[in-house]
Amino acid sequence: MASTAPVTLQATPRPSLRGIWIALFSSAVFGISGSFAKPLLEAGWTSGAAVGARMSGAALLLLIPTLFMLRGRWGSVLANWRPILLFGVFGVGICQFAYFQAVERLSVGVALLLEYLAPVLIVLTLWVRTRRRPRGLTIAGAALSLGGLVLVLDLTGAQRVDPVGVLWGLGAAVGLAVYFFITAKANDTLPPLVLATGGLFVGAVLMLLLGAARLLPMRAVFGQVEFSGFALPWWAALGGLVLMATVLAYVSGIMAARALGTKLASFVSLTEVLFAVLWAWLLLQELPAAIQLLGGALIVLGVLLVRADELRSVG
């Protein structure tokens, strides 16, 4: 564990069924974050305060098991400070903050679908980096995902899409793309739990420093938060955001990315959109328009095409 073996992109011989299930679980718990966050934001919390509290709480919960895992092996943290820093700044801090900013202006489902332009960014980035043109099914899957995102925006519909919210959603997509590139690296010296804890601490410190410098508004309101048909204390909503949508989500997400690789993990994680729409419907009575649901179906079809291409390439 103390060695400093070079970090390379994982080349999984065959996507494992276990990895797929872990990725789906991660998507399910990640998907509830918007439904827990939106009532907090509507109650008066700023995005900076919600993200800072989310990351700080999750990092503290993971601290004890991480310290137990690292006993006598602190060199692995020092040897991997770059991926931890990048993961914390982009995959945690920027991604979460931009997504919460988008949720303030858009529905949960639309904000998340914009964030999940990330797999398309990954395909394009790998194309540029390797100078190898993706195979037909991957291109078709990416095109379907883009077409689905266009429908999700519903630019000609009655629902007006906030352009500032769209930009924040695209910013979250960039952060998510970095998240997948970092978490999919095969690295025996950096366990998923350590990467998650380190990244959450980095993200929390970043938010707190920006708040202390008055560059980021920090306001929390300690009272009831309203869901659809019921109310919860602020700490219950924040607790769900921390435990389910952060601790369980990030650790399982890193495990899934390492099992499946960057491209496949990013496309399977698009199922988070479906989970987010379901959670938003159950907890907030918020449902996208029919054309937006059609766009979501196209995105899922894109996932299936990319997965089929991945399986064929290793078969």
N, C-alpha and C positions, 0 to 999 in steps of 0.2 A: 504493500500500500504506500510505502514511502518513496517508491521509485518515481522517476519523472519520464515515463514512457511517452513517446510522441503521440499527440492526439490526432486521429484521422476520422474521416466520416465513416460511419458504420456501414459495412456491406453485409447485410443479413442474407444468408443463403436462401431462405424461404421465409416470408412473413409468417410468424407464428400465430396460431389461433388464440393463444393466451395473450399475446400482445394486442390483438384486435379487441379482445374483451376488456383489457385494461384501458385501452384508448377510449372505448365506449363509456366505461365507468367515469373516466376523467371528463369526457364531454358532458355527461349527465350532471356532475357536480359543478363543473365550470359554468354550465348553462344557467344555473340558478342565481349567479352573482348579480345579474341585472335586476332580477325580481326582488332581491334583498336590498340592493343599493338604491333603487329608484324611490321607495318610500322614505328612506333616510334623506335623500337629496330634496324631495318634495317637502319634508319636514323642516328644512332649513340648513342641513349639512352642506358644506361645500365639497366639491370633488376632491380637493386636496386633503381635507380632513378625513373623508371617508376612505380614500386610498391609503393615507398614512396610518389610520387606525387599523385598517384591514391588514396591511403588511406588518406593522409592529406586533399586533396580536398573534398573527400566524408565526412570525419569527420566534416570539417568546415561547409559544406552545411547542415548537420544534427544537428549542434550544437544548433541553435536557437529553432527549434521545440522541441528538447530534453529538453532544459532548461525550456521551457514553460510547458512541461509535468511533469517535476520534481519539480516544484515550491513547496517548503515546504516539499518535500519528499526525501531529500538527503540520508536519512538513508537506503533506498532501494539499493542505489549504494554501500554503505559501507557493507551492509549485503551480497551482491552478488559479492564481489570483485574477488573471485576465478573463477566463471564461466566467468566473463568479461575478466580476465587475460588469462585464457586458450583459450577462443574464439579468443582474439586478437593475441596471440602468434602462436597458431596452425591453427585455422580456417581461420584467415586472413593473418598473416605475412608469415608463412612457406608455407601455401597452395598456396598463390598468387605468392610468390617469386619462389618457385620450378616450378610452372606451366609456368611462364614467361621464366625461364631458359630452360625448355623443349621446349617451342615454338621457342627459338633461334636455336635449333638443329633439330627439327622435324616439320612436318606440323601441323597446328592448330588442325585438326581432330585427328591425331594420338596422339598428346600430351594430348588432352582432354580424349580420350579413355583410356589412361594409368591412368590418374587421377581418372577416374571413375571405377577403381578397388575397390574403397572405399566401395561400397555396399557389395561386397564379403567379405572384411575385417570386415565389421559390422556383417554380418551373422556369421562368424567364431568367432568373439569376443563374441557375445551374446551366442553362443554355449558353449564356454569355461566358461563364467561367470555364466550362469544359469545351466550348465551341462544338458541341455535339448536338445536332438537332434532335429534339424529343421524337419518340415514335408516334405514329398516327393516333393511337388510342389516348395517349397522354395529351396531345394537342387537342383532340376532340373533347376530352374531359375538361381541360382548361377553358376551351371556348364555351362549353355548356355552362360552366360555372360563371364565366363573365356575362353570358346572356341571362342567366338567372339573376345575377346582381343587378343588371339593367332593369329587369322586371320588378325586382324588390324595391328599387328606387321609385317606380311608378310615377315617372316624370310628367305624364299627361293626365294623371288621375286627379280626383277631388282632394286627396290628402296632399298638402303642400309639404315638400321635403326641405328642411332647413339646410341651406348650403354650408353654413358653419358647422352644423352637426355632421354633414357628409365629410368635410375636411378632417374633423376630429376622428371620424370612423376610419378614414384612410391612414391617418397617423397611427391608429391602433393596429392597422394591418401591417405597417412597417415594423412596429415593435414585435408583433406576433411572428413575423417571418424570421427576425433575429432569434426569437425564443426557440423556434424549431431547429434552426441551424446549430445553435449551441447545445440544446438538449439531445440532439441525435448523434453527437460525437461519441464514439466509443472511447471510454476513458476509465481504465481500471483503478486509477488513483483518486477518482472523485465520485463517490457514491451519490445516487440521486437525492438522498436525504440531505447530504452535506451541500450539494449544489442548490437545492431548494432553500435551505435555511440561510446560506450565505447570500443568495440573491435577494431574499426577502429582507434581510438586514440592510443590504446595500440600498434597496429601493426605499425602505422606511427612512433611512438616514437622509437620502436625497430629498424626499418629501419634507422632512422636518427642517432641513437646512434651507430649502426654498421658502418654507413658511416663516422661519425665523428671520430671513432676509426681507420679508414682506413682498416677495416676488410671487407668492402663491397664497391666496386667501385661505385661512384656516378658521372655520366656524363649525361648531357642533351644537346641536340642540338636544337636550336630555329630557325627553318626554315620550309620549306615545307616537308611534308611526302607523300610518293607515295603509292597510292592504285592501283587497276587495272584499267587503263584508265583515271584516274583523280588524282589530288593532293589536299591536304588540308593543311592549316596552322597547325603547331604543336598543337596549343591550341584547335583547333576544334577536333582533334583526341583524345587529352587528355580529353577534355570536355565530349565527348561521353563515354570514358572509365570511367570517374568519375560518371557522372549522370546516364547513363543507366546501365552500367555493374557493378556498385558498389552500389550507393545509392538505386536505385529501386530494384536491384537484391538481396542485403543482407536483406533489410527490408522484402520484399515479401518472401524470402527464409526462414527466421525465422518464419514468420507467417504460411507458408506451413508446416514446420517441426513440429510445435506445433499442427497443426490441424490433421496431418496424423501419427505422431510418427516416430521414428528413422528409422526403416527398410523400411516402405513403402515410406516415403519421399525420402530416399536415392535412391531407385530404380526408382521412378517416375522421379527424377532429372536426370536420365540417358538420358532422352530426350534432355538434353542440348547438347549432342553429335550431334544429328541430326540438332539442330539449329546452332551449331557451324560450321558444315560442310556446311550448307546452306549459312550462313553469309560469310564464307571463300570463297565460290564459287562466291557469288555476289560481294564481295568487293575486293577479292584478286585473283580471277580466280584460286583458289587452290582447287583441288578435289582429294580425296584419290583414290587409285587404286580400281579396281572392287572387288578384294578379301577383301580389307579393308571395302568397303561398305557392302559386305556380312557379315563381322564380326559385323558391326554396326547393321544390321538387326537381328542377333542372340542376341545381347545385348538387343534390344527392346523386342524381344520375351521373354527373361529372365525377363524383367520388368513386362510383362503381366502375366507370371506365378506366380511371387511373389505377384502381386496384387490379383490375383484370390485366392491364398492361404490365404492372409490376410482377404479378404472378407468372405471366407468360415469359417474361424476361429471365426468370430464375428457374423455370420449369425444365 
